[in-house]
């Protein structure tokens, strides 16, 4: 019961960050399962994918209601990722544990550094701030008039193809790479990137999780315990995303990812030393 209670508590934290930042939660779940549960790398990544699905669905429903999710872009990214996620799962099945965690840490550091750089960059003028607030008030469809809806969908599909491989390989939803890419190439706000990413995560995690389950790598009880807390947490996180300034969301995103990368790297170094 104590282990279950701790898992539910951690699940709530995972869910809040998932709904708020659009990351699915795998960047927290994987090191937790490795460090806290002592699972093998392949089991940790598989169970993470399993838990991410209900967590993302809960968060994306709230984002859609709040109009902070670009549904066509999210669908394109999710379907693209669903096609390539099994490739990542296969690569994970033939890779050593240390390589899976090393790749996860490397990609997370890349995403974190980009997000922190943008979050720490000081706005150039107060006029820009006023324009940004007005832009958010108009809703997700008007976040950048220079980028057409068709181009956003193409960007979404391209981002999803790359995220799918990484999702299946390291056992995360792919949001940690999709959010920065949406911000860079789709012309959306941080809130919209988070909501759109969650929709894609909910879709592209399914084939990877199903494949891992058939391979016998999913620890169902551990995944369900985390989901009990992560589902309501994701709803809360999606609501919080509406109230937190864009710049603060970027800093939280980058800082959280950097911490997870350090945890993964330290764990694997210790494991190699033993």
C-alpha positions as a Markdown table, in Angstrom:
| # | Residue | x | y | z |
|---|---|---|---|---|
| 1 | Unk | 0.0 | 0.0 | 0.0 |
| 2 | Unk | 2.9 | 2.4 | 0.8 |
| 3 | Unk | 4.4 | 1.8 | -2.7 |
| 4 | Unk | 1.0 | 2.3 | -4.3 |
| 5 | Unk | 0.4 | 5.6 | -2.4 |
| 6 | Unk | 3.9 | 6.9 | -3.4 |
| 7 | Unk | 3.2 | 5.9 | -7.0 |
| 8 | Unk | -0.1 | 7.8 | -7.0 |
| 9 | Unk | 1.5 | 10.9 | -5.5 |
| 10 | Unk | 4.3 | 10.8 | -8.1 |
| 11 | Unk | 1.6 | 10.3 | -10.7 |
| 12 | Unk | -0.1 | 13.5 | -9.7 |
| 13 | Unk | 3.1 | 15.4 | -10.2 |
| 14 | Unk | 3.7 | 13.7 | -13.5 |
| 15 | Unk | 0.2 | 14.6 | -14.6 |
| 16 | Unk | 0.4 | 18.2 | -13.6 |
| 17 | Unk | 3.7 | 18.7 | -15.6 |
| 18 | Unk | 2.3 | 16.7 | -18.5 |
| 19 | Unk | -0.9 | 18.8 | -18.8 |
| 20 | Unk | 1.0 | 22.0 | -18.3 |
| 21 | Unk | 4.0 | 21.4 | -20.5 |
| 22 | Unk | 2.7 | 18.9 | -23.1 |
| 23 | Unk | 5.4 | 16.3 | -22.5 |
| 24 | Unk | 3.4 | 13.2 | -21.7 |
| 25 | Unk | 5.4 | 12.6 | -18.5 |
| 26 | Unk | 7.8 | 10.0 | -19.8 |
| 27 | Unk | 10.8 | 12.1 | -18.9 |
| 28 | Unk | 9.9 | 11.8 | -15.3 |
| 29 | Unk | 8.4 | 8.3 | -15.3 |
| 30 | Unk | 11.4 | 6.6 | -17.0 |
| 31 | Unk | 14.0 | 7.7 | -14.4 |
| 32 | Unk | 11.4 | 7.0 | -11.6 |
| 33 | Unk | 10.9 | 3.4 | -12.7 |
| 34 | Unk | 14.7 | 3.0 | -13.1 |
| 35 | Unk | 15.7 | 4.5 | -9.9 |
| 36 | Unk | 12.7 | 3.9 | -7.7 |
| 37 | Unk | 11.4 | 0.5 | -8.9 |
| 38 | Unk | 14.7 | -0.9 | -10.2 |
| 39 | Unk | 13.3 | -1.9 | -13.5 |
| 40 | Unk | 15.5 | -2.7 | -16.5 |
| 41 | Unk | 15.7 | 0.1 | -19.1 |
| 42 | Unk | 13.4 | -1.7 | -21.6 |
| 43 | Unk | 10.8 | -2.3 | -18.9 |
| 44 | Unk | 11.0 | 1.3 | -17.7 |
| 45 | Unk | 10.5 | 2.7 | -21.2 |
| 46 | Unk | 7.7 | 0.2 | -22.0 |
| 47 | Unk | 5.8 | 0.9 | -18.7 |
| 48 | Unk | 6.2 | 4.6 | -19.3 |
| 49 | Unk | 4.6 | 4.4 | -22.7 |
| 50 | Unk | 1.7 | 2.5 | -21.2 |
| 51 | Unk | 1.1 | 5.2 | -18.5 |
| 52 | Unk | 1.5 | 8.1 | -21.0 |
| 53 | Unk | -1.6 | 7.2 | -23.0 |
| 54 | Unk | -4.3 | 7.9 | -20.3 |
| 55 | Unk | -2.3 | 10.8 | -18.9 |
| 56 | Unk | -2.2 | 12.5 | -22.3 |
| 57 | Unk | -5.8 | 11.9 | -23.1 |
| 58 | Unk | -6.9 | 13.5 | -19.8 |
| 59 | Unk | -4.8 | 16.6 | -20.5 |
| 60 | Unk | -5.7 | 17.0 | -24.1 |
| 61 | Unk | -9.4 | 17.0 | -23.4 |
| 62 | Unk | -9.0 | 20.0 | -21.2 |
| 63 | Unk | -6.7 | 21.8 | -23.7 |
| 64 | Unk | -9.3 | 21.3 | -26.5 |
| 65 | Unk | -11.9 | 22.9 | -24.2 |
| 66 | Unk | -9.6 | 25.8 | -23.5 |
| 67 | Unk | -8.8 | 26.3 | -27.2 |
| 68 | Unk | -5.1 | 25.8 | -26.6 |
| 69 | Unk | -4.7 | 22.8 | -28.9 |
| 70 | Unk | -4.4 | 22.9 | -32.7 |
| 71 | Unk | -6.2 | 19.7 | -33.4 |
| 72 | Unk | -5.3 | 19.3 | -37.1 |
| 73 | Unk | -1.6 | 19.8 | -36.3 |
| 74 | Unk | -1.7 | 17.4 | -33.4 |
| 75 | Unk | -3.5 | 14.8 | -35.4 |
| 76 | Unk | -0.8 | 15.1 | -38.2 |
| 77 | Unk | 2.0 | 14.8 | -35.7 |
| 78 | Unk | 0.4 | 11.9 | -33.9 |
| 79 | Unk | -0.3 | 9.9 | -37.0 |
| 80 | Unk | 3.2 | 10.5 | -38.3 |
| 81 | Unk | 4.7 | 9.4 | -35.0 |
| 82 | Unk | 2.4 | 6.4 | -34.8 |
| 83 | Unk | 4.0 | 5.2 | -38.1 |
| 84 | Unk | 7.5 | 5.4 | -36.8 |
| 85 | Unk | 7.1 | 4.5 | -33.1 |
| 86 | Unk | 7.4 | 0.7 | -33.7 |
| 87 | Unk | 10.7 | 1.4 | -35.4 |
| 88 | Unk | 11.9 | 3.0 | -32.1 |
| 89 | Unk | 10.6 | 0.0 | -30.1 |
| 90 | Unk | 12.5 | -2.4 | -32.3 |
| 91 | Unk | 15.7 | -0.3 | -32.0 |
| 92 | Unk | 15.3 | -0.3 | -28.2 |
| 93 | Unk | 14.9 | -4.1 | -28.2 |
| 94 | Unk | 18.3 | -4.6 | -29.8 |
| 95 | Unk | 20.1 | -1.8 | -27.9 |
| 96 | Unk | 22.0 | -2.1 | -24.6 |
| 97 | Unk | 20.4 | -0.4 | -21.6 |
| 98 | Unk | 23.1 | 2.2 | -21.3 |
| 99 | Unk | 22.7 | 3.4 | -24.9 |
| 100 | Unk | 18.9 | 3.9 | -24.5 |
| 101 | Unk | 19.4 | 6.0 | -21.4 |
| 102 | Unk | 22.3 | 7.9 | -23.0 |
| 103 | Unk | 20.2 | 8.8 | -26.1 |
| 104 | Unk | 17.4 | 9.9 | -23.8 |
| 105 | Unk | 19.6 | 12.1 | -21.8 |
| 106 | Unk | 21.2 | 13.7 | -24.9 |
| 107 | Unk | 18.0 | 14.5 | -26.6 |
| 108 | Unk | 16.5 | 15.9 | -23.4 |
| 109 | Unk | 19.5 | 18.1 | -22.8 |
| 110 | Unk | 19.2 | 19.5 | -26.4 |
| 111 | Unk | 15.5 | 20.3 | -25.9 |
| 112 | Unk | 16.1 | 21.8 | -22.4 |
| 113 | Unk | 18.9 | 24.0 | -23.6 |
| 114 | Unk | 16.8 | 25.4 | -26.4 |
| 115 | Unk | 13.9 | 26.1 | -24.1 |
| 116 | Unk | 16.0 | 27.7 | -21.4 |
| 117 | Unk | 17.7 | 29.9 | -23.9 |
| 118 | Unk | 14.4 | 31.3 | -25.2 |
| 119 | Unk | 12.9 | 31.6 | -21.7 |
| 120 | Unk | 15.9 | 33.5 | -20.4 |
| 121 | Unk | 16.0 | 35.9 | -23.4 |
| 122 | Unk | 14.6 | 39.2 | -22.3 |
| 123 | Unk | 11.7 | 40.6 | -24.3 |
| 124 | Unk | 12.9 | 43.4 | -26.6 |
| 125 | Unk | 10.1 | 45.9 | -26.0 |
| 126 | Unk | 6.9 | 46.2 | -24.0 |
| 127 | Unk | 5.0 | 46.6 | -27.3 |
| 128 | Unk | 5.9 | 43.0 | -28.1 |
| 129 | Unk | 4.4 | 42.0 | -24.8 |
| 130 | Unk | 1.1 | 43.8 | -25.5 |
| 131 | Unk | 0.9 | 42.2 | -28.9 |
| 132 | Unk | 1.6 | 38.7 | -27.5 |
| 133 | Unk | -1.2 | 39.1 | -25.0 |
| 134 | Unk | -3.6 | 40.3 | -27.7 |
| 135 | Unk | -2.6 | 37.4 | -29.9 |
| 136 | Unk | -3.3 | 34.8 | -27.2 |
| 137 | Unk | -6.7 | 36.4 | -26.6 |
| 138 | Unk | -7.6 | 35.9 | -30.2 |
| 139 | Unk | -7.1 | 32.2 | -29.9 |
| 140 | Unk | -4.9 | 29.5 | -31.3 |
| 141 | Unk | -5.8 | 29.9 | -34.9 |
| 142 | Unk | -4.4 | 33.5 | -35.1 |
| 143 | Unk | -1.1 | 32.9 | -33.3 |
| 144 | Unk | 0.9 | 33.6 | -36.4 |
| 145 | Unk | -0.8 | 34.9 | -39.6 |
| 146 | Unk | 2.4 | 34.4 | -41.7 |
| 147 | Unk | 2.2 | 30.6 | -41.3 |
| 148 | Unk | -0.7 | 29.0 | -43.1 |
| 149 | Unk | -2.8 | 26.1 | -41.6 |
| 150 | Unk | -1.5 | 23.8 | -44.4 |
| 151 | Unk | 2.1 | 24.6 | -43.5 |
| 152 | Unk | 1.5 | 23.9 | -39.9 |
| 153 | Unk | 0.0 | 20.5 | -40.7 |
| 154 | Unk | 3.1 | 19.7 | -42.8 |
| 155 | Unk | 5.3 | 20.8 | -39.9 |
| 156 | Unk | 3.3 | 18.7 | -37.5 |
| 157 | Unk | 3.6 | 15.5 | -39.6 |
| 158 | Unk | 7.4 | 16.0 | -40.0 |
| 159 | Unk | 7.9 | 16.6 | -36.3 |
| 160 | Unk | 5.8 | 13.6 | -35.5 |
| 161 | Unk | 7.8 | 11.3 | -37.7 |
| 162 | Unk | 11.0 | 12.1 | -35.8 |
| 163 | Unk | 9.3 | 12.1 | -32.4 |
| 164 | Unk | 7.8 | 8.7 | -33.1 |
| 165 | Unk | 11.2 | 7.0 | -33.4 |
| 166 | Unk | 12.4 | 8.7 | -30.2 |
| 167 | Unk | 9.2 | 7.9 | -28.4 |
| 168 | Unk | 9.5 | 4.2 | -29.1 |
| 169 | Unk | 13.2 | 4.1 | -28.4 |
| 170 | Unk | 13.4 | 5.9 | -25.1 |
| 171 | Unk | 9.9 | 5.3 | -23.8 |
| 172 | Unk | 8.6 | 8.9 | -23.7 |
| 173 | Unk | 5.7 | 10.4 | -25.4 |
| 174 | Unk | 7.9 | 12.6 | -27.6 |
| 175 | Unk | 6.6 | 15.9 | -26.2 |
| 176 | Unk | 10.0 | 16.9 | -25.0 |
| 177 | Unk | 11.2 | 17.2 | -28.6 |
| 178 | Unk | 7.8 | 18.2 | -30.2 |
| 179 | Unk | 7.2 | 21.3 | -28.1 |
| 180 | Unk | 10.5 | 23.0 | -29.0 |
| 181 | Unk | 10.0 | 22.1 | -32.7 |
| 182 | Unk | 6.4 | 23.4 | -32.7 |
| 183 | Unk | 7.6 | 26.7 | -31.2 |
| 184 | Unk | 10.5 | 27.0 | -33.7 |
| 185 | Unk | 8.7 | 26.0 | -36.9 |
| 186 | Unk | 4.9 | 26.1 | -36.4 |
| 187 | Unk | 4.6 | 29.7 | -35.1 |
| 188 | Unk | 2.5 | 28.9 | -32.0 |
| 189 | Unk | 2.6 | 30.0 | -28.4 |
| 190 | Unk | 3.9 | 27.8 | -25.6 |
| 191 | Unk | 0.4 | 27.0 | -24.4 |
| 192 | Unk | -0.7 | 26.0 | -27.9 |
| 193 | Unk | 2.5 | 23.9 | -28.4 |
| 194 | Unk | 1.8 | 22.1 | -25.1 |
| 195 | Unk | -1.8 | 21.3 | -26.0 |
| 196 | Unk | -1.0 | 20.3 | -29.5 |
| 197 | Unk | 1.9 | 18.1 | -28.4 |
| 198 | Unk | -0.3 | 16.3 | -25.9 |
| 199 | Unk | -2.8 | 15.3 | -28.6 |
| 200 | Unk | 0.1 | 13.9 | -30.7 |
| 201 | Unk | 1.6 | 12.1 | -27.7 |
| 202 | Unk | -1.8 | 10.4 | -27.0 |
| 203 | Unk | -1.8 | 9.0 | -30.5 |
| 204 | Unk | 1.8 | 8.1 | -31.2 |
| 205 | Unk | 2.2 | 6.3 | -27.9 |
| 206 | Unk | -0.4 | 3.7 | -28.7 |
| 207 | Unk | 1.5 | 1.5 | -31.2 |
| 208 | Unk | 4.7 | 1.6 | -29.2 |
| 209 | Unk | 2.9 | 0.7 | -26.0 |
| 210 | Unk | 1.0 | -2.1 | -27.7 |
| 211 | Unk | 4.2 | -3.5 | -29.2 |
| 212 | Unk | 6.0 | -3.4 | -25.8 |
| 213 | Unk | 3.0 | -5.1 | -24.2 |
| 214 | Unk | 3.1 | -7.9 | -26.7 |
| 215 | Unk | 6.8 | -8.3 | -26.0 |
| 216 | Unk | 6.1 | -8.7 | -22.3 |
| 217 | Unk | 8.0 | -5.6 | -21.2 |
| 218 | Unk | 5.1 | -3.6 | -19.7 |
| 219 | Unk | 4.8 | -3.7 | -15.9 |
| 220 | Unk | 1.0 | -3.2 | -15.8 |
| 221 | Unk | 0.5 | -2.7 | -12.0 |
| 222 | Unk | 3.2 | -0.1 | -11.8 |
| 223 | Unk | 1.8 | 1.7 | -14.8 |
| 224 | Unk | -1.8 | 1.7 | -13.4 |
| 225 | Unk | -0.6 | 3.0 | -10.0 |
| 226 | Unk | 1.0 | 6.0 | -11.7 |
| 227 | Unk | -2.0 | 6.6 | -13.9 |
| 228 | Unk | -4.4 | 6.8 | -10.9 |
| 229 | Unk | -2.6 | 10.0 | -10.0 |
| 230 | Unk | -1.5 | 11.3 | -13.4 |
| 231 | Unk | -5.0 | 11.5 | -14.9 |
| 232 | Unk | -6.4 | 14.1 | -12.5 |
| 233 | Unk | -3.0 | 15.7 | -12.4 |
| 234 | Unk | -3.0 | 16.2 | -16.2 |
| 235 | Unk | -6.4 | 17.9 | -16.0 |
| 236 | Unk | -5.1 | 20.3 | -13.3 |
| 237 | Unk | -1.9 | 21.0 | -15.3 |
| 238 | Unk | -3.8 | 21.9 | -18.5 |
| 239 | Unk | -5.9 | 24.4 | -16.5 |
| 240 | Unk | -2.7 | 25.9 | -14.9 |
| 241 | Unk | -1.2 | 26.4 | -18.4 |
| 242 | Unk | -3.9 | 29.0 | -19.1 |
| 243 | Unk | -2.8 | 31.1 | -16.1 |
| 244 | Unk | 1.0 | 30.9 | -16.2 |
| 245 | Unk | 2.9 | 33.3 | -18.4 |
| 246 | Unk | 4.5 | 31.9 | -21.6 |
| 247 | Unk | 8.0 | 32.8 | -20.5 |
| 248 | Unk | 7.6 | 31.1 | -17.2 |
| 249 | Unk | 6.3 | 27.9 | -18.9 |
| 250 | Unk | 9.4 | 27.8 | -21.0 |
| 251 | Unk | 11.7 | 28.1 | -18.0 |
| 252 | Unk | 9.8 | 25.4 | -16.1 |
| 253 | Unk | 9.9 | 23.2 | -19.2 |
| 254 | Unk | 13.7 | 23.6 | -19.7 |
| 255 | Unk | 14.6 | 23.3 | -16.0 |
| 256 | Unk | 12.6 | 20.2 | -15.5 |
| 257 | Unk | 14.0 | 18.5 | -18.6 |
| 258 | Unk | 17.6 | 19.4 | -17.6 |
| 259 | Unk | 17.1 | 17.9 | -14.1 |
| 260 | Unk | 15.7 | 14.7 | -15.7 |
| 261 | Unk | 18.7 | 14.4 | -18.0 |
| 262 | Unk | 21.1 | 14.8 | -15.1 |
| 263 | Unk | 19.3 | 12.1 | -13.2 |
| 264 | Unk | 19.4 | 9.7 | -16.1 |
| 265 | Unk | 23.1 | 10.3 | -16.8 |
| 266 | Unk | 24.1 | 9.9 | -13.2 |
| 267 | Unk | 22.1 | 6.6 | -12.9 |
| 268 | Unk | 23.7 | 5.1 | -15.9 |
| 269 | Unk | 27.2 | 6.1 | -14.8 |
| 270 | Unk | 26.7 | 4.5 | -11.4 |
| 271 | Unk | 25.3 | 1.4 | -13.1 |
| 272 | Unk | 28.3 | 1.1 | -15.4 |
| 273 | Unk | 30.6 | 1.6 | -12.4 |
| 274 | Unk | 29.0 | -1.4 | -10.7 |
